[in-house]
Amino acid sequence: MQSDHKCAYTPCECMIDNQQEYCSESCRYNDNRLGARVTEEECDCGHHGCLEDTQSSHAGSAP
């Protein structure tokens, strides 16, 4: 599989092959909910690069 473009869900950083639009069902759902594109600050697809971004953005917040 050759990774050649970014997942279509804006906050997601995953690179995917040219036959995919999204890296996960989570991204597909979040991008298409309510029939409109919704931009979130974080991606919850669970893949390595996005997981690191989510954890680092919560690191400075108080419990």
CYANA upper distance limits for C-alpha pairs under 8 A (distance plus 0.5 A):
  1 MET  CA     17 ASP  CA      6.74
  2 GLN  CA     16 ILE  CA      7.87
  2 GLN  CA     17 ASP  CA      5.74
  2 GLN  CA     18 ASN  CA      8.15
  3 SER  CA     15 MET  CA      5.93
  3 SER  CA     16 ILE  CA      5.06
  3 SER  CA     17 ASP  CA      4.85
  3 SER  CA     18 ASN  CA      7.69
  4 ASP  CA     15 MET  CA      7.03
  4 ASP  CA     16 ILE  CA      6.61
  4 ASP  CA     17 ASP  CA      5.95
  4 ASP  CA     18 ASN  CA      6.71
  5 HIS  CA     15 MET  CA      5.93
  5 HIS  CA     16 ILE  CA      6.18
  5 HIS  CA     17 ASP  CA      7.10
  5 HIS  CA     18 ASN  CA      7.34
  6 LYS  CA     12 CYS  CA      8.21
  6 LYS  CA     13 GLU  CA      6.87
  6 LYS  CA     14 CYS  CA      6.22
  6 LYS  CA     15 MET  CA      4.95
  6 LYS  CA     16 ILE  CA      6.50
  7 CYS  CA     12 CYS  CA      6.71
  7 CYS  CA     13 GLU  CA      7.26
  7 CYS  CA     14 CYS  CA      6.16
  7 CYS  CA     15 MET  CA      6.54
  7 CYS  CA     16 ILE  CA      6.75
  7 CYS  CA     21 GLU  CA      6.51
  7 CYS  CA     22 TYR  CA      5.25
  7 CYS  CA     23 CYS  CA      6.25
  7 CYS  CA     27 CYS  CA      8.48
  8 ALA  CA     12 CYS  CA      8.18
  8 ALA  CA     21 GLU  CA      6.22
  8 ALA  CA     22 TYR  CA      6.06
  8 ALA  CA     27 CYS  CA      8.41
  8 ALA  CA     31 ASP  CA      8.33
  9 TYR  CA     22 TYR  CA      7.32
  9 TYR  CA     27 CYS  CA      6.17
  9 TYR  CA     28 ARG  CA      7.60
  9 TYR  CA     30 ASN  CA      8.01
  9 TYR  CA     31 ASP  CA      6.02
 10 THR  CA     39 THR  CA      7.15
 10 THR  CA     40 GLU  CA      8.47
 11 PRO  CA     39 THR  CA      7.61
 11 PRO  CA     40 GLU  CA      6.94
 11 PRO  CA     41 GLU  CA      6.75
 11 PRO  CA     42 GLU  CA      6.21
 11 PRO  CA     43 CYS  CA      5.98
 12 CYS  CA     27 CYS  CA      8.04
 12 CYS  CA     42 GLU  CA      7.96
 12 CYS  CA     43 CYS  CA      5.76
 12 CYS  CA     45 CYS  CA      8.20
 12 CYS  CA     50 CYS  CA      6.90
 13 GLU  CA     49 GLY  CA      7.16
 13 GLU  CA     50 CYS  CA      6.64
 14 CYS  CA     23 CYS  CA      7.14
 14 CYS  CA     47 HIS  CA      7.96
 14 CYS  CA     49 GLY  CA      7.35
 14 CYS  CA     50 CYS  CA      7.69
 15 MET  CA     23 CYS  CA      8.18
 16 ILE  CA     20 GLN  CA      6.96
 16 ILE  CA     21 GLU  CA      8.24
 16 ILE  CA     22 TYR  CA      7.98
 16 ILE  CA     23 CYS  CA      6.81
 22 TYR  CA     27 CYS  CA      6.61
 22 TYR  CA     28 ARG  CA      6.36
 23 CYS  CA     27 CYS  CA      7.29
 23 CYS  CA     45 CYS  CA      8.27
 24 SER  CA     28 ARG  CA      6.96
 24 SER  CA     45 CYS  CA      6.79
 25 GLU  CA     29 TYR  CA      6.49
 25 GLU  CA     45 CYS  CA      8.49
 26 SER  CA     30 ASN  CA      6.60
 26 SER  CA     44 ASP  CA      7.58
 26 SER  CA     45 CYS  CA      6.09
 27 CYS  CA     31 ASP  CA      6.45
 27 CYS  CA     43 CYS  CA      8.00
 27 CYS  CA     44 ASP  CA      8.22
 27 CYS  CA     45 CYS  CA      6.75
 28 ARG  CA     32 ASN  CA      6.68
 29 TYR  CA     33 ARG  CA      6.20
 30 ASN  CA     37 ARG  CA      8.44
 30 ASN  CA     38 VAL  CA      7.43
 31 ASP  CA     36 ALA  CA      7.86
 31 ASP  CA     37 ARG  CA      5.62
 31 ASP  CA     38 VAL  CA      6.27
 31 ASP  CA     39 THR  CA      7.94
 32 ASN  CA     36 ALA  CA      6.11
 32 ASN  CA     37 ARG  CA      6.11
 32 ASN  CA     38 VAL  CA      7.81
 33 ARG  CA     37 ARG  CA      7.66
 33 ARG  CA     38 VAL  CA      7.81
 42 GLU  CA     50 CYS  CA      8.47
 42 GLU  CA     53 ASP  CA      8.32
 42 GLU  CA     54 THR  CA      6.77
 43 CYS  CA     50 CYS  CA      6.65
 43 CYS  CA     51 LEU  CA      8.39
 43 CYS  CA     54 THR  CA      7.66
 44 ASP  CA     50 CYS  CA      7.60
 44 ASP  CA     51 LEU  CA      7.67
 44 ASP  CA     54 THR  CA      8.15
 45 CYS  CA     50 CYS  CA      7.55
 45 CYS  CA     51 LEU  CA      8.20
 46 GLY  CA     50 CYS  CA      7.06
 46 GLY  CA     51 LEU  CA      5.96
 47 HIS  CA     51 LEU  CA      6.31
 48 HIS  CA     52 GLU  CA      6.85
 49 GLY  CA     53 ASP  CA      7.04
 50 CYS  CA     54 THR  CA      6.71
 51 LEU  CA     55 GLN  CA      6.71
 52 GLU  CA     56 SER  CA      6.63
 53 ASP  CA     57 SER  CA      6.67
 54 THR  CA     58 HIS  CA      6.99
 55 GLN  CA     59 ALA  CA      6.68
 56 SER  CA     60 GLY  CA      8.23
